[in-house]
Amino acid sequence: MDYREAQEDLQQEVRDALVHFTLSVFRRIQVLLRSFWNNRLL
């Protein structure tokens, strides 16, 4: 395993982590917005 392959593996891991992080943040924002709208409608 040479340096370039290690770099590609690292980039793939970082990309996966970023996607996972973005999805979790997006889901949290959706939940917050939904509860906010529900409170405003009540």
Phi and psi in degrees as a GROMACS rama.xvg file:
@    title "Ramachandran Plot"
@    xaxis  label "Phi"
@    yaxis  label "Psi"
@TYPE xy
-92.845  -177.779  ASP-2
-63.9162  -40.6767  TYR-3
-65.1579  -40.5295  ARG-4
-64.2349  -39.0368  GLU-5
-63.5212  -40.9708  ALA-6
-62.1325  -42.7778  GLN-7
-65.2571  -40.5279  GLU-8
-62.329  -42.3835  ASP-9
-63.8781  -43.9147  LEU-10
-62.0872  -39.194  GLN-11
-64.0797  -42.0905  GLN-12
-64.3687  -42.3798  GLU-13
-63.7288  -41.8304  VAL-14
-62.7554  -44.2527  ARG-15
-61.6243  -42.1656  ASP-16
-64.2237  -40.9177  ALA-17
-64.5299  -41.9637  LEU-18
-62.7217  -45.3748  VAL-19
-61.6584  -44.669  HIS-20
-62.925  -45.1009  PHE-21
-63.0132  -42.1096  THR-22
-63.881  -41.5145  LEU-23
-67.3108  -39.4494  SER-24
-65.2393  -43.4025  VAL-25
-61.008  -42.1344  PHE-26
-64.0221  -40.5692  ARG-27
-64.6092  -40.6735  ARG-28
-64.8362  -40.7783  ILE-29
-59.8075  -44.6785  GLN-30
-63.36  -42.526  VAL-31
-62.5789  -45.4736  LEU-32
-63.1348  -41.2044  LEU-33
-64.033  -44.3243  ARG-34
-67.7397  -35.3731  SER-35
-62.103  -47.0529  PHE-36
-65.4147  -39.0596  TRP-37
-62.2193  -40.0715  ASN-38
-67.4328  -36.1937  ASN-39
-70.5131  -33.8154  ARG-40
-74.7563  -27.643  LEU-41
